[in-house]
């Protein structure tokens, strides 16, 4: 007697992407774990837009195929995810949370994230140094950066320094991120460092940003706000993210990325298992998919995300955009704890002294 598949099973098969990455990850996982006795739902708090779509393709499809579980996504920003986890008070409705490392550090200090068990991650040994610490409460799953995006038609010679933004020839042709966003905050710290400041003294950075303000077309608060400015040729340069540059260039926008000689500012998005997560074992299995060579390569090629698994080989196209080799070695990472403690004051000063 043949049993008719359930509607849920049919839907899962319909949505699963039959890609090489999915098949490879799923086969690997299936060999390492028993099939789930009944479908469970893993809830992940992730980022929206193309990030969510590429997560479905590169990670969720393989995870669902291997485990029999389903994945529900709650889309939002790092700030929104952190606020929700705090509100849940150790009884999280999220199984896995995506957040920037500064917010993940805050929650880890507040004991609102569970320790990551490296023994449950088959790919832990292949990660770059610092991606996962023993007993740590989050794992870095990709490398991003705040670097310089530029219009190659307006600037045949790529910029080489953060200081190029202050060149008078580009007055009225630059955009900066507002300090309330990652790129704006990191650019402030890059300026500050270049002018001799420290994370406890941003006076030099504030002064340099204030001097730049008259040349700024806009202080953007959402990353994709400046796409139209590049499209219309209204700006020549802006501190921006390489992954966004790659995605925009793929759509025909005249934009490229340059890594300043002083070092781009590194971004370490993280994965964590909040305290009280309903399915901690499944959460680890999902994280392992994200960290696998296949999952990392798929996401890097689709999202221009710098991989943290050392076994990943990138195409020349992606390797020219993401932080690899010398660009990766020159990344510098502000102390996330210090950033978390100082950001409210930096924001007040920025609004009072730079953008008023």
N, C-alpha and C positions, 0 to 999 in steps of 0.2 A: 504493500500500500504506500502510495506516495503522498507525503504531507505537503499541503500548499504552504509556501513560505509566508511568514507573517508580513503585515504591511510595513512594520518597522525594519525588518530585515531587507525587504525589497527596496525601501528608501535608502538604506545604508549602501546597498550595492549600486544603486543609481547614482549616488553622490560621490562614491569613492573614485579617486582619480587613478587610472591604470597607468601610472608612470613608472619609469625604472626606479626612481628614488623610493616611491611608495612600496613597490614589490620587494626591493632589497631590504628596506628597514623592517617591513612586516615579516619577511621570512626569518630575519635575524631574531626578532622578538618572539615569534611563534616557537622557535626552537628553544628559547630560554625560559618560557613561562607557560603555565597551563592556560587553556582557554577559560574565559569567565563562565561561571555556571549560569548566570543570567545577566542580561544587559544592565550595566550601571551607568550613571551619567556623571561624567567628570566636568566640573565647572571651572573654566579658566577666565581670569580677569586679564584681558589683553588690550592691545591698541587697535584702533579702527582703520578704516580705509583699505588700501592695498596691503597693509601689514597683516590685517586679519585674513584677507583673501589668500595671501601667500602662506600664511600659517595653516590654513585649511589644506592647501595643496601639498605642502612639503612635510607637514607634521601630523595634522589631525587625521587625514585619510589613512596613513600607515598605522597610526596608533589604534584607530577604530577597527581596522581589518585584523590586526594582531590580537587584540584583547577582547573584542566583542562588545566593548563599552562604547557609549556615545559621548560626544563632547558638546557642551553648551558654552557659548562665548558671551561674556559680559564686557562690552567695549567701553573704554574710557581712557583717561590719562593716568600717569603715575600718581599725580596728586589725588585724583578721584579714587583710585584703587587704595591708596594708603588711608584716606579718610574712611572708606568703607570698612577696611580691616580694623581700624581703631574702633569704629562704631560697633563692630561685631564683638569686640572685647574677648578674644580668645575662643569664640565659638563660630569660627568662620564658615560662611556658606561657599566660599571659594576653595577649590582644591589647589590651584596653582595661580600665582599672581606674577604678572609682568610689571616691573618697575625699574626706573633709573636707580643707580647704586646709592645715591645720596638718601633717597627715601627708604630704600630697602635697609640701609644702615640704621636709620632712625627706628624703624619697626623692629629690627633685630635687637637694638639696644633696649627697646621696650618689651622684649620677650614676646612679641606678637607673631614671630615667625618660628617655625620648628627647625631644628637642626637638619641639614641635608645629610643623609646617610650615603656616603660615597661607596660603600660596599654594595648598594643597590643600583649603582650606575655602572654599567659595563664599559662605558666610554670615559670614565673619570681619568684613567691613566694617560689618555691621549690628549688631554686639555693643556693649553698653554699655561705657564706658571701664573698663579694668582687668580685663575678663573674659579677655582674651588679650593677653599681651605678646609682642613680637617675639622669637622664639627661646625663648620660655618653654616649660617642660616640662609644663604642664598648662593646661587651659582651664576657667573657671567656666561651668557649664551651667545653673545656676538660683540664685536668691536665696532663702534661708530666713532665719529669725530666731529668737532666743529673746525672746519678748514675754510679756505677761500674759494667761493664760487665766482666765476668770471665769464664774461662774454668774449669768446675768442676772436670775434670779428672786430670788436672795439679794442681788444687788447691782444694783438698778435703775439706779443711776448707775455707769457704768463706771469702773474705777480709772484714774488718770491718771499715777501715779508708782510707781517701784519701792518707794518709801517706804511706799506704802499697805499693803504686806505686814506692816509693823510696827505698824499701827493695832491697839490693844488689842481692838477690837470683833471682830477676826477671829482672835483667839487660839484655837488648837485647830481652826481652819477653813482652814489653808493646808497645801500640800505643796511641797516643794522637791526639785529634782533633786540626786542625789549628785554630788560634784565629779568622779567618774570618768566621768560622762557629759557631753555637750556642754552641755545646758541648765544643769546644776549648776555647771560650770566658768564658763560665761558669766555666770550670775547672780552668782557670787562676784565676777567682774571688774566687773559693773555696780554692785554694792554698793560695791565698793572705789573705783571712780571717783567715785561720788556722795558718798563720804565723804572725798575728797581723796587717795586712794591712787594709786599708779602700778603699772604692770605689774611693776616691780622691787621694789615694796614693797606687799604685800597685807595688812599689819597692820590697816588700817582695815576692809577687807572681811571678814577673819577675825573681828574683834571684832563687827562688825555681824551676821554670820551666827550667831555664838555667842549673841548676844542674842536672835535669832529662834528658835533651836532649841527652846525650851520650847513654842512655839506651833505647831510642825510636827507634823502627823499622821503623815507618812512622808517619808523621803528616798528617792525612787524611783530605781531604777537602770535600768529599762526604760521607754521613753517612754509606752507604753500602760498602764502600771500604774495611772495615775491616772484612766483612763476610768471605771472602776467607782466611784471615789470621787465623781466628778461625777454619775454616774448616780444614786447613792444620796443625793445632797445632803450628803455628809459634808465636802466642802471648798467654799469660796467662791472660792478663787483659787490660782493656781500659776504660776510661770514655766514656759512650755511653748512648743511650736512652732505657728505659725499653720496650717501644712498639716495637722497632727494635729487642731487645733481644727475646721477645715473638715470633715474626714472624719468626726469624731465627731458634729458637729452634723447632718450629712447622715443619720446613723443615729438621730437623735432625742435625742441627749444634750444636756442643757441647758448649753451652753457657748458662749462668744463670745470674741473676741480684742480686746485693747486694746494700743496701742503707747505705752509710757511717754514722758512729755515729755522725759525725759533722753536718750531714744533707745534703741530696742531694739538688741540685739547681733546683728550680721549673721552669717549662716552662708553660706559659699560652697562648696557641694559641687563637686567638680572631676572632670574626665575626663582621663586620661593614657594614654600608650602606653608601657608598661614597656620597659626595655632588653632587646633580644633577642626582642621580640614576633615570633611567626611570620609575621604578616600585617600589617605596618605600613601598607601602602596601603589595605587594606580597613578597618583601624582608623580611619584618617582619614575614610573614606567614612561609616562608622557615626557618628563624632562629628559630621560635617556634617549628618546626618539629625537628630540630637538638637538641633542649633543652628538648624535651619531654622524659619521662621515657623510652618509647619504642625505640626512636631514640638513646638515650644515651646508653641504654643497648646493643642494636645491635652493635653500634660502639665500645663499650668497649670490647665485646666478640670477634669481628672480628679484631680490630685494637689495642687492649691492650691500650686503651685510658682511663685515669682516668676520671670518670664521675663527672659532676658538679651538676647534679640533685640528690638531697638527697633521692629520692624515688627509686633509682636504686639499685637492688640487684645483686651482681656479683657471678659468679661461683667461686669455690675454685681455679681453675686453673688461672683465670684472677686475682683474688684478691691477689695471691701470686706474681704477677709481677707488677701490676700498683701501684702507690702511694696511699695507703689507710691506715687507722688506724694510727699507730705510725709513719710510714714512711711518710704519708701525713702531719701529725702534725709537723714533723721535717723539712719539706721543707722550704727553705728560698728563697726569691724572691728579687734579686737586683732591685733597683729603675730603671725602664725602661728609665726614662728621663735622669738620670745620665749615664746610659749605652750608650744611644744614643749620648750624648755630648762627652763622653770620648773614645768611641771605635776607632775613627781614630788614636788617639795618642797611644792607646794600641797596635793597629795593627802595627804601625811604630816601636814601641819598640820591639814587639815580633819578627818581621822580622829582626831587627837589632841585637838584643841581644840573642834571643833564637834559631832561626832556620837557621841563616846564616852559 
